[in-house]
Structure formats: C-alpha cells, structure tokens
C-alpha cells in the first residue's frame, strides 16, 4: 500500500473547529441559492465555479431518492466521467458509523457507554488520568485525547484484519500510558485518537476486528452493498471508480487508489460508500431521531444524537435552526485530504442530503456542499418553513466563515 506524505498524515479533519461549533453551523452558505434549483442546475455550475475535479449529490425525501446529479471526471484528464453510482471516501463520516456500531454492541449487552478505559484494558499500563475516561467521552471528543497519533504510527500501513487490530491496540496502549492532553470531560477537542480508542475498546469487548464489526452491525443490516473500507479500488486502465486528488502547490494530482491515512485510525475515517448508501445510512439516523429506526432503540438514537460539548454528539453535529434552514439539522463531513463528503439530515423535513467530491480542495468542496444542502432544504417539504422563520432573526448566524483549522 502506498503511503501518503507526512504532511497529509498529520492533518485531521472535520470542518468543525470550536469557533464553528460555538455558532452551531456558521459553515452554512451565503443564503442566496434559489429554492427551485434542481441538482442538475446546481452541481455542474458549482463544480466549475469551485474548480473541483468532480462533484456529486443526492437528495432523499420520505425514504425515496428524489434528485441526484454528478459532474466531472473520475481522474483528472482521463475523460472518464463520474457516475451517480460511484463510491466515495467518506473520511470522518466514519466516526458516526463507529458510534452506531458501538451502540449496537451496547444494546446487545457487550458494552456500556459508561465503560471506562481502565475496564476495557485492565492489564495495560494506563496513566491514572485515563482510567476513568468513558466510552461516551471518547465518542464526543471530550476525553482529552490528542488530535492524532505520532508520525511513526501514521506512517504504518498494516493489512486490515488481525494485523491492523494488533497495531491499533499497540498504538492505543502507547497513548493511554501517557497523560491526556486535557482534563477528561472538561473540553471539546476533536480527536481521531479518541475514536480509535473507542474502536479498540469495541474490538476487545466483542472479540472481533473493527471492520468485521462495522460490516456485521451496520453495513449488512442496512444492506449497504456499496460500502467498504479505504479508497475505492480503481485500476488505471479501466477507472471503474473515482480516484482522490492531492492539491500540490495549487495543482490537482491524481492519487493512487490505495492512498489514505493509516488504517490504524480506520475507526475515525476509513469508510467508502455510494451516495445512495450514504443517504440510506443518513435516513436510518433520521428515522431513529423520530423514534422509528431499524438498528437501534429510540433512546439509544437520542444518546447518539445528543451533544455533549460544542454541539457535538456521537459522530454527529446538531445544528440549531437558522433563518436559512429553520429546522434542527444533523450533519457530519469528512476528508482524508484527497476526497470530501458531507451528509446532513433534517428530521422535521424527512430530508437527507449527501454530497461528495474526489478533490482535495476541501474548502471549495465544503462550500459547494453546503450550498447544495441549503438549496435542498429550501426546495423540499417547505410547508412549515415560513412560520418557523417568524421566530428567527434574518441574520441568525454569520453568513460566511473561514475554513476551519481542524481537518480529516
């Protein structure tokens, strides 16, 4: 497996820095998207405007796909067009998938959200400050974990399965032997390490690899046939799937179909899916928020969707109503610096929006994605919007904010 450069390996992602979260979602677009524009009207022009290699989006309403569009190339200069059924690296959207898998283990009695690091790893040398850290704190970025592992860990590429599980456990034990970066439970600090620790705890509790647990507890029950791990495989001669793209000195360079961050951190950001699968996954969480989910009990979904600090829940951001989107919105995004993806759902509209790009220009892809989310929210199930806006100031949030500093 080819390695990405050390600079990329050090970058973590969530366009969710504390400054953004404090305002719920000042990542929202400028608010001028016409309400009647279809995705065909939006996706192509936005891709060209943002100079993205490709851009694709899908909208699901009431559990049915109502619109989709894709524009661009699978690999820059190849002439191979993007297709709506292609697979996309999801980056940190994986975090909510890990949290969902963990919740399934909780409901089956194999884990508890109150499980501590000390209980999960009783035989290892653990710093006293790590011992009381709970599974829920790890899933809400309030455990005091560092943002990322050491450079040495980030350069490792163990094969998925038993080898990766061993390396993951070793990397986790090295972290928890040292003092946490912050007092646990007191501060929101976005951390790929925290979700990796949670994944290792799940592996220990269930006696299975993280990849097998995700397949068994999430992919298979939801019939996500287009889901997998790492970048989608796409041989150069045929390009059956998109390739990610590096941004180097302002130029776009196609990545290999194995370029990714270390699989040791897979619980924090290594899943790929089609947009249809991503919408189906988002719709399950939407139904769960409404008390009608398939995978989990309503109270378990409430646990996953309830923020701890800075609007961050277990792999989801809960955005309060704004004038542009006068409904509670749940979302998460992700990037491994070569791809970008966003999924958002609005329970009161029964609406899910999924957007993806195979471009490492995360700021450009993010801007396009939020414009698509806003336009879709204004276009579908709008009967109650005008009434809800009466209680919201027009300038409820800053209309534009700089790209946040925390990424994966």
N, C-alpha and C positions, 0 to 999 in steps of 0.2 A: 504494500500500500504506500503510495507516495505521501510525503509529509508536506504540510503547508508551512510557510515561512514562520519563524519565531514571532514576528510582529503580529501576524494574524492569530497565532496561537494564544497571544496574551490578551486579545480583545474579547471582552464578554459583551453580551447583547441583551437589551430589552428596550427599547426606546421609552424608558420608564424611570429616568432618574428621579431623585426625590423632588426636585423642583417641578417636574411634570406632575408627579403623583399628588403633590400638595394642592394642585388645582384640578384634580380629578382627571382631566384629559386635555390639557392645553396643547396637545398634539393634533387637535382637531383642525380641519382645513379652514380656509378663509370664509366659507359660508356663502359662496356665490354660485354653487352648482345648481342649474335649473332642475326642477323637480321631475320633469317629464323626459329626461335623457335616458335612453337605454344604455346597456353596457357596450353595445356596438358603437354608440355615439361617443362613449367616454374612453374606452380602453385604448383604441388606436391613437387618437389625438394625445392622450396623456402619455403614452409610451414615447411618442415622438417629442413631445414637449420636454419630458424629463430625460430624453436620450437614453432610454433603457434598452437593453438587448431584447427583452420581451416583457410582456405584462399580460396577465390573465385574471379573470374574476368570475365568480358565480354567486348568484343570489337564490336562497331557498326561502319560501314563504309557506307556512302551514305544512311543512314537511315535504314540499314539492319544489323542484328546480323551476324557477320562473324566468331566469335570464342567465346568460353566460356569454363570454367573449374572450378571445385570445388573439394577440397580435405580436409579431416579432419572430425571432429565429431561435431554434434550439441551441445553435452555436453561431457566434458572430461570424458573418461572412460565408456561412455554409450554404445558404439558400434553403435549408430545411426548416419549414415553418412550424411554429408552436401549434399544438393541437389542444383542444379543451380537455381531452382525457389524459394529458401528460402528468407525470409525477413531479413533485416539487419538494425540495428540502425545507423543513419547517422550522429549523433552529429551535428557539426556546419555547415555541408552542408545545414542544415535547414535555415541558415542565407540567402542564396541566394533565397530560397523558400519564406521566409518572404518578401524579397525585391521585388520578382516577384509579389507577391500578392499585395503589396503596389503600384507597378507600374500599376497594373490593376485598382486599385482604383483611381490613378492619371488620367489614360486615361478616366475613366468614370465620371470624374469631382468631385469625392468625396474628393480628397486630391490633394495637390501640393507638389512637392519636396522641395519647399521653405516654406512650413508650419512650423511655429515655435512652440516650447513647450508652450509658453505663449498663442498662438492662440488656441492650442488644449485643454489646461486645464486652461481656464480663471478664474475659481472660486477657484483654489487651491493656497495655499501659496507657491510661487516659488521664489527661490533666483534670484536676478537680473541678475547674470551671466548666468543662464539657459534660461532666457526669449527669447533671440534671436537665440538660437540653432535651427537649421533646421532639417527637416526630412532627407535630404541627408547627413548631417553631422553625424547623428545617424547611417545611413546605411553604412558609410565609416569609422567608428571608428575615427572620427575627432571631436567629440562633447565634449571631455573632461570627458566623463563618466567613473566611476570606473570600474575595470575589473569585479567585481562581487558584489552581494548583501551581506548583513550582514549574519552572521551564522544563526541568528534567522529565516530569510527569507528562507535560503537554506534548512532548516530542515522542512519546511512546505510542505504538500502534499495534497493540495486541489483537489477535483474532477474536471476533465476537464469540461468546460462549464461555467455557470454563476458564480459558486463559485470561480473558478480559475480566471475568469475575474475580480471579485471584489478584490481578493487578489493581483492580478497583479497590478491593479490600485493603491491600497494602497501602495504596495512596491515602485512603480514608484514615487508616490507623496512624499514619505519619502525621496527618493534620490534627487529629484529636489528642495526640500526645503532647501537643503544644497549646499554649493559652489561646482562647478565642480572640479574634480581633476586637470585639466589642462585648460588653456585658450581655449575655443572652436575655432576650425578651424586652430589651430597652430601646432598640434602634432597628429601623428598616435598613438593611444593607444587602443589595442584590448579589446573589452568590450562586455560581454554578457548583461550587463545592458543597453547599448545603443540600442541594437536590441530589448530588452524587452520594452523599452520606445517607440520605433517605432511601435511595435506590439500593445501597449496600445493606441497609437495615432490612429492607423487604426481601432481598436475596437470602439473608441469614434466616429470617423468620419462616420463609416459605420453602427453603431448600431448593431453589431454582434460580436460573440466570435471569437477570432483568429483562432481556429480550424475550425469553420464553414467557415470563410473567405478563409482559405487555401484550404479547400475542394472545395468550390464554384469557386474560381478564378484560381486554379492551378490543383488540382487532377482531377476534373471532366472534364474540357475542354481537358486535355491531356490524359484522360482515363487511369489514373494511378491506376488501380484496386488493386494493391498490396501495396498501400501506406496507412500509418496510423500514429498513434502517440504513443510515448513511445516505450519501447521494444516490440517486437512481443510476443504475448501470446503463451506459450509452456508448457502445463501441464506435470509434471514429468513422468507420466505413459506412455504417448504417444510421447512426444517430437516432435510435428509436425513442430516446428521451432527451430532455434538455441537459445541457452542461451548465454548471455555475461559471461565473466570470469574476476574475480578480479586477480590481481597479488599481493600476500601477502608473503613477505619475500622470494621472488623468486619462489614461488609455484603458480600454477593456481588453482583457486577455482571457481566453477560454481556459477553464480549469480542467484537470483530468477528472474522470468520473469516479475517482477514489479520493480526491482532495477533500479533507474535512478536518475538524478538530479531533483530538484523541478520543477513541471510543471509550476510554475510561470514564469520560464525562458524559457518556450517552444518556443517562437519566435526565440530564439538563438540556440536551439539544441535539438529537440524532435521528429523528423520525422523518421519513418522507411519505407523502400521500398525494393522491389526485385531489383536485378541488372538490369533486363530488364526495369523496370520502371525508374531506375536511368539513364540508357542510353537514354531512351526516353526523359526524362527531360533534360539531357545534350544536346541531339540533337536539342531540341527546342531552347535552347540558341545559339547553333551553327548556326542554320538557322536564328535566329534573328540577330546575328552578320553579317550574309551575306545579311541581308535585306529581308528575306523571312520567318520570324517567324509567328506562328499561333496566339499566345496570345497577342502580342504587336506590335506596330508600330516600324519600323526600328530605328527611332530616339530615341524611349524610350529604346530599347535594347542598343543603343550606350550610353545612360545615365547610364544604369545599368553596362555596361562593361568598362566604362572609369574610370581609377584610380583617386583618389584624392591625397593621400599621400602614399608613401611606396608601390606603385604598387597595392594597394588595392582599388577595385571598390566597388560596392554594392553587397557584398556577393561573389565576385569572385576575385581571384588574376590574374593579367595579367602578364605573364612571357614573356620577350623578347626572340627572337631567340638565341639559343646557338649552338655550333658546334654539340652537340649530338642530339638536336631537333631544326633544323634550321627554325622554324616556330613560330609565336606567339601562345602561349599556354595559355588557361584559365583553372583555377583549383580551387578547394576548398576541404578541407578534414575535418574530424570530429571524435571526440571520447568523450564518457561520462566516460572514464577510464575503461570501460568493453568491448567496441567494437571499431572498427576503420573502416572508409570508406574514399574513395577518388574518385572523379570524375574529369576528365580532358577532354577538347575538343580542337581540332585544326581545325579552320575553313578552312584553305587552304588545308587541307587533307580530310576534311569532315569526321573526325575521332573522336569518343568518346570512352573513356576507363573508366570503373567502376571497382573498387576493394573493397573488404570488408573482414573483419575478425571479429570473435567473441571473440577476445583476447585483454585483457587489456595491453599487451606489445606493446604500441603504437610505440615505436622506431623500434621494429622488424617488425611490420606490415607496418609501413611507408616505411621502406627500401625496403621491398618486393614489395609494391605497386608502388613505383617509378621505380623499375627495370622493372615491367610489362608495365608501361606507356612508358618507353624508348624503350623497345623491340618492342612494338606495333607500335610506331611511326616510327621505322626503317623498319618495315615489310610491312606496308600498304601505298598505294598511295605515292610512293617514287620517282616518275619521276623527280621532281624538286629539290630533296634534295642535290645532288652533286653540282649543280650550286649555290644554296643558301649558301653552306658551303664555297665557294671560298672567300666570304667576311667576314668570321668569323674566329677568331683565334681558334686553336685547344684547347687551354687552356682558353676558354672564361670565365669559372667560376671555382671556387674551385670544385674539384671532389667529395669531401666528406665534410660534415659539421656535427657538433654535433647536437643532437636532441634539438630542440628549447625549450625555457623555458615556453612559453605560450601555454596552452592546454585547450581544452574541448573535 
